[in-house]
Amino acid sequence: MAVEVVTFGCRLNTVESEAMRREAAAAGHDELVIVNTCAVTAEATRQARQAIRRLKRERPEARIVVTGCAAQVEPATFAAMDEVERVIGNAEKTKRETWAALADPGLDTERVRVADIMAVKETAPHLLDGFEGRTRAFVQVQNGCDHRCTFCIIPYGRGNSRSVPMGAVVDQIAKLAESHAEVVLTGVDITSWGADLPGTPKLGTLVKAVLRHVPDLPRLRISSIDSVEADDDLLDALASEKRLMPHLHLSLQAGDDMVLKRMKRRHLRDDAIRFCAAVRTLRPDVVFGADIIAGFPTEDEAMFARSVALVEECGLTHLHVFPYSPRPGTPAARMPQVGKAEIKDRARRLREAGETALRRHLAEQVGRTHRVLIETDGMGRTEGFAPVRFGRTMTPGMIVETLIAGEDGRDLIAA
């Protein structure tokens, strides 16, 4: 083992993990494990600590460096762990000089290197020419968040919103298109892209520029968006550009207006329903996923029932359910809490609603033909992100016209 990165959390962490792995390897590190943490929930932080202890037991000779959002907001927690050699902040983790200094004990003896993330004003693109072992590439277009949802600690782990300039994004995607059939635009709050750039362009402008200037890219996908910030050009691209995948993952979080207000979200229940209906009119084959929190403080059974009903009313297919867990330092942590047993039960019921919706969607695909991107020798994904299982060896990276013969409640089955 030379350099290994253990990644928790979002797709942006996936991009940054690959950048760190390359910089650390180039600096000559050996027997190094980088743990790239997530802070979206208290449970995510707990899992990172648990993984660190397990890694050290399994590989006592390895040096463990911890970074990511949990390390940024709770550096002392990880510095106190005997298993951890260094704690690195989010602003430092992808810099070449960070890993060069760590490779020379005489240059860097500081156990904790975590700067003020709110002082960071720019986001440099991670210029990667490929992703090891992946047919899908992720491109960071934005970092940080200017919103202050009452449950969320991420702005304090990522800082304020910063955009990668359009030219840098297009250049990187053009390079990635040489070896990847699909590119995913990712960030913390990508619908805020461009607000800090000259002329304040919108995400739709960027999407259209990528599709126009990289004609050889077969598939472009966008990661989680805030529906209330979706601009007209983005919706027009969805309606007119077949290379833009018909799959949107929405940051909805709840289906009750009072809960949404207490979360300090920027939309109401009817906004979400109208958005999904409008996009479905523009692109009938669109598939929606969503993040929904179960058991937010003050949520009663009637409020929760409206979140469950939203799955049907928005036509959601791929659900990410988060049982609420309080993050110290957030306003929601000081609100009246729902009992842990009730949170767990609501998360279960919400997941069941999501599973029902997914099974219905998969059943509707049987007998249809889809263009499937092969990701491993036996699995691929449709344009709408449904997994497809093959009974024969396939070449990763190919896009194949595939008749769907069946489904098993989780995957589509190719003929």
Secondary structure, 3 states (H helix, E strand, C coil): CCEEEEECCCHHHHHHHHHHHHHHHHCCCCCEEEEEECCCCHHHHHHHHHHHHHHHHHCCCCEEEEEEHHHHHCHHHHHCCCCCCEEECCCCCCCHHHHHHHCCCCCCCCCEECCCHHHCCCCCCCCCCCCCCCCEEEEECEECCCCCCCCCCHHHHHCCCEECCHHHHHHHHHHHCCCCCEEEEECCCHHHCCCCCCCCCCHHHHHHHHHHHCCCCCEEEECCECHHHCCHHHHHHHHHCCCECCEEEEEEECCCHHHHHHHCCCCCHHHHHHHHHHHHHHCCCCEEEEEEEECCCCCCHHHHHHHHHHHHHHCEEEEEEEECCCCCCCHHHHCCCCCHHHHHHHHHHHHHHHHHHHHHHHHHHCCCEEEEEEEECCEEECCCCCEEECCCCCCCCCEEEEEEEEECCCCEEEC
